[in-house]
Amino acid sequence: MAKDEREQARRVLSFALDVAMQMFQQGIETAVIVRTVRGLALAGGVEDLRISLGVRAIHLQYCPGGGGEPLVLFGSVRANDARDIGRMGDLEALAVRAGAGTISPADAERDAEILAQAGPTWPWYVSLLGGCLLAAMICLQANGTVLAAVVSAGLFVFANRVGWALSTVGIAEFFQVAAKASTVLAVAISLLSLGLLTGHEAASLSAANLVLLLPILSLVSLVEDAVGDFHLMAAARIVTVLLLTGAIATGVMVVVSVANDLDILGEASRVSLAALPLALVPVTALVGSLGNAILMGTPMRWWLLACGAGLVTSLVNWAGRSTLGLSAPVSIFLATTVLGVLAGAAARILKVPTAVVTIPGLTGAVLPGPAMYLSLSQVFARVPGAWDAVAEAIVSTAAIGVGVVLGLQLAALRRPAAVRLGEPRREQVGPGAWEKGGERREFR
């Protein structure tokens, strides 16, 4: 391989690796990242690229057909997923434009650098407001009162700031999540013991805030990686899911051990969090999806789509439970499968990231907050059969990821290979060049 050709290949792969690392940091699906890297490499004339994925790391190796020393690049991301949907959309759009040759290589590299240095889509306080809306709506979905919903929103802010304060001094995420869980339960117990809330209200706001600590999005990514044959990535995400779930249990147990004389758990285990009437199901899902869209950095132009996703998912879930008589895991699986199909269709037709639909839709409509809270409270209160309830809540949570992935797979069956993210659409006419309107464009 000539020196100039080698330098061009290095520049092409360096750009592809930069985009891939930013995608990893935002939590974009591993399959999309791999497809993007291959598409960008082909657009720059780099064929037969070998890609190896580790735990949040990507290894690229290019061996030219003419022989010579192989070109090897490696990148890794240590941070947890940022999950900024606006940034996801920007990165995917950049990859499509660069792969299709509608933007010059220099402009693509400049845009990638700008994205790497840019802040979140929304200021922290706006995102926090979105979280408040979501926490309040989940509380109402747990059949909480208006008072409990307002307190739930305030409690979300308080627990969030506790976690933020711990992060500023370098406390590990495990202890941050445990502290948040302890804060949620301690506040609920305090308000109940003071007579400011009833047992039903305390249970509903605890359910809302504790379920928001669950690593639901990591679980969805885990299933995506497992189904997509990225088993090492899936194994790493299993560790994350188990660790953070264990942190929640640890935080709850700490408070329980201190407050075991208040009979809060006995009262909580006797609370019945009934399902919402149909008239309120779409309202809470719509507002909850909007809140999560804001929390996750969704631009305003996609808010309507996010709300629609939550609305449809909630109605399918409600119909499955109330009309078809399905169990909670099966109805959630059905609802999230429909959600995945809608996300795939939106990605194909509207050119938006699938996360615009899936993340607000599932968090605003099908999070098993009441089931998870009540089952854990029954375990701590040593209610017979409590572990059966825990198992059903865990299966319900897992059904979210399985359903979304199945829906995306079904939607992809009708998606032409030529329009997949990052894949070239024109005939390659030479190393690093594309022919477009008689003009030769080179990636260098």
N, C-alpha and C positions, 0 to 999 in steps of 0.2 A: 504494500500500500504506500503510495507516494506521500510525502510530507504534507502537502496541501490537502490531499484527500483525507489524511488522518486528522488534521486539525479541524477540517469541516465536520467529520464524524464526531469528534470530541465535542464540538460546539453544539451539534444537534442533540447528542445524548445528554449533555449538561443541561440544556434547556428542558428536555423531556423529564430528566430526573428532578429538576427544580419544581416543575409543575406537579409531578407525582408526589413529592414530599409535602407540598402545600395541600394537596388533596388528602393525603393521609392525615394531616393535622386537622382537617375539617371533618373527618369521619366519612368521607365518600366511600362507596362500596369498593372493595378490593378488585372485583372483576372490572369495574369501570376504570380504575387506575391502570391496570395492566393493559386494557384495551387502548387507553389514551396514550400510554408510552409507546406501544407498538405503532399506533397511527402516526404519532409525531416522528418516530424514527423513520418510517416509510416515506413520510412527506419530505424528509431531508435526505433521502437516498440511502438510508442505512437498513439493509435487509438482513435476514437471518439473525436477528437480535435474540440473545438468550436472556431471559428474565428469571431471577430467583428471588422469592419473597421469604423474608424471615419475620420476626416479631417486630412489627412496625418498622421494617427496614426493607430496602429493595436493592438488588445487586444486578447490574447490567454488564453483559459481556458481549463484545462484538468481535467476531473473527472474520476478516475479509476473505473473499474467495481466492484472492491471489496470494494468500499466505502472509507472513509477517507477524510481528508481535501483537497479541490481542489487546484490544482497548477495554479496560475494566473501570467501571465507576460504581461507587457505593454510597448510599445515603440512608440515614435513619432519623426517626422522629421519636423523641422521648416523651413529649407532652401528651396528655390525654386529648381526646377529640374535642375540638372547640365547638363544633356543630353550629356554625353560623351559616344559615341557609343562603343569605345574600352572597356571602363569599363563595359558597359552593357553586351558585349560579354563575358568578363571574369567572371562576376557574374553568368550569365546563365550557362556557362560551368561548373563552380564550383558546382552549384546546381545540375546539371545533374550527375556529377561524384559522389557527396556525396550521392545523392538519389539512385544511382545504386550500390553503394558499391565498386566502383573501386578506391576509395581513402579512407584512414583510417580517422576516426573521428579526430584524433589529427592533421593530415595534413590538413584536411578541415578547422578546426578552425584556424590553422596557416595561411593558404592562405586567409581566410576571413579577418584576422587582417591585413595582408599585403595589401590587396586591400583597406581596410578602410583608411590606412595611405598613400597610393600612390598618386602621383600628377596626373594631367591630361595626356592624351595620348600624346599630343603635347604641346610644350612650347607656351606661350601666343602669341608670335610674329608670330609663324607658323600658329596658328589658325586665327590670324588677317589677314594674307595673304590670307587664304582661304575665309574669309569674303570679302576681296577686290575683289577677282575673282567673287564671287557671286553678289556683288553690281554692278560690271561692266556689267555682263551678263544680269541682270534684266533691267539695263538701256538700253542695246541694244534691249532687248525684248520689251521695250516701244518705240522702233524705235528711240532711241537716236543715236547721232553721236559718232564717236570714241573719240572725245574730251570730250563729255559729259560722256562717260564711264570711261575715265581716271579720270576726276574730281569726278565722283561718287565714285570710289574706294578710292580716297584721302579723300573725305567727310565721308565715312564710318569709316575710321581710326580716323578722328578728332572727330566725334560724339561719337565713342566708348571710346576714351580717356576722353572725357568730362564726360561720365557716370562713368567711372572708378574713376576719381578724386573725384566725388561726393560720390561714395561708400566708399572711404577710410576715409571719415570724418563722416560716419554714416548716410548719407541722404537716406531716404526711396526710394524704387524702383519706386514708383509712380512719384516722382520728378525727378529721374534719367531719366526715359523714357520721361517725359515732356521736360526736358532740351535737350535731344537728338533730339526730334522733333523740338524744337525751333531752335536748332543749324542748322539742315538740311535746314529748310525753310529760316532762316536768311542768311545763306551762299548763297543759290540759289538766293535770292532777291538781295543780294549785288553784285554778279557776273553779274546778269541781268542788274541792274541799272548802273553798270560801263561799260556796253557794251561788256563784255568779253564772254558772252553767249547769245544766242538767247532765245526767250521765249520757243521754242520747246525744246531746250537743257536743260534749267532750269527745265522745267516740267518733262522731262524724268529722270533726276538724282534725283529730289525730289521724284518722284514716286518710284524709286528703293530703296532709303534709308528709306522712311517712311514705306513702306510695310514690310521691314525687322524688323521694331519695333513691328509689329502686333504679338500678341501671338498665332500664327498659331498652334504651336505644343501643346499648352495647349488646344486649341479648339479641336484638334484631340483626345487628351486624354479625354476631356470632353465627346465627343460622344462615345468613347470606354466604359467609365464608365457608361454612361446612358443606352446604349444598353445592357451592361453586368449586369445590375441591381445593380450597385454600386451607388445608387442615391445620397447618402450623399457626396461621393467624387465628383460626377458630379456637385452638387450644389456648392461645394467649388470652383471648377474650373470655374464655371460661374462667380463668384465674381472676380476671378483673370482676366478672359478675359475682363469683363466689366471695371474693374479698369484700366488695362493697355491700353485698347482702349480709355478710357476717358482721360488718361494721354497724349496720342498722340494728341487728339483733343484739350486738354488744351494748350499744347505746341504750336500747330499751331495757336490757337486763340490769344495767347500772342503776337506772331510776327505779326499777321494780324492787331491787334489793334494799333501796333506801326507804321506799314508800310502801312497804308490804303491810303496814298496820292500818292503811287507810281503806282497805277493801275496794280500792279502785278497780282492780282487775276482775274481782268477782262481779262488780256492777257492770263493767264493760263487757264481760262475757255474756251477760244476760240481756244486753241491748240488742234490739232487732232493727237493723238498718234496711228498711224495706225499699223496694225499687220505686223510682219516680213514676208519677202518672204520665201518660203519653204526651199530654199537653206541654209538659216541662222538659221532656227529653230533648227535643230539637233546640230549645232555647239554651239550655246549659251546655249542650255539645257545641253549638255555634260560638257562644261567647268563650268557652274553654279553648276551643281550637284557635280562635283569634288571639287569646292570651298566650298560648304556647307559640303561635307564629311570631308574636312580638318578642317573646322570651328567647327564641331561637334565631333572631336576627333576620326575619323574613321581610323583604321590601314591601312597601304598601301596594305595589302593583300586583302582588300575589296574595294579598290578604283574602280577597273574595274566594279564590280557589281553595285556600286553606280552610276557610269557614265551610265551604261546600263539602269538603272531604269529611270534616267532623260531623256534619249534618247527615250525610248519607250513611256513614259508618254507624252512627248512633241508632238510626232507624232500622238498619239491618240487624244490629245486635238486639235491639228491643223486640223486633219481629221474631227473631230466632228464639228468644226466651219466652215471650208472652204468647205468641201466636202458634209457633211450631212446637213449643214445649221442650226445647233443647236444653241440655245442661250448659252451665256457664262456659266451660272450655270450648265446647262445640260451637256455641253461638258466637263467641269471640273469634274463633278460627274462621267461621263463615264471614263475619263482618270484615275481618282484616284481609281475607282473600279478595273480597270485593274492593277493598281499599287499595290493595296492591295492583289489581287490574286497572283501576282508575288512575293510579300513579303512573303506570306504564303507558297508558293512553295519553295522559297529559304530557309526559316527556316526549312522546313521538309527535303529537299534534301541536302542542303549544311551546315546545322546546324549553321546558323548565326542568330543573332537577327533580327526581322522584321524591326527594325529601320534602319538597314543598307540599306534597300531598300526604305522604305517609306519616311524617312526624307530628304535624298538628292533628291529623285525623285520628291517629291511635291514642295520643295523649288526651285529646279532648273528648273521647267517646268510650274507650274500652279499658282504661286502666282498672285493674281489679282492686281498687283501694279498700272498699268495705270488706271484701273477702279476706284480703291479706291482713288487715288490722284485726278483725274479729278472730281469725284463726290463731294469730300469734297471741292475742290476749287470752284466748281459751287455753293455749298451751301453758302460759305463765300462771294462769289460775287453776291449772291441773284439772280441766274439765274432761271427762271421759270422751274419747273419740276426737279430741282436738287435732291430733296429728293427721287424721283423715281430711279435716278441713284445710290444714296447711298444705297437704299434698294437692288438693283440688285447686287451691290458690296458686300454687307453683305451676301446675299444669296450665291454668288459665293464662298465667304470665308467659309461659313458653309458647302457648298457642298464638300469641300476638306475632312473635317473630316468624313462626312457621307459616301462618296465614299470609303475612305480607310478602314473604319470599315466594310462596306459591303463586300469588296474584301477579307479581312481577314476572315470574317465569311464563305464566299464561299469556300475559300481555306481550311478551317478547316473541312468542311463537309467530305472530303476524307481522313482526317488525323486519323489514328488509335489511339484509346485512349491510347494504351500501350506505345506510343512513345511521349506523351505529356510531357512537361518539368516537371521534378521532380517526376514523377510517378514511383513507383517501377516496375521492370520487372521480378522479381523472386518471388518464393513462400516464404512467410515468415514462418520461422520455430520456432520462439520463440521471446519473448520480446527483442527488440533491436538487433536481430541477423538475418543474411541472410546466406543461404547456397550457396556457390559458389565453385565448384570443390572439394567438400568434406571438405571445410574449413569453420569454423564458425566465422563470423565477427561480432563483437559487437560494438555498438555505445557508448563506454564509455572508 
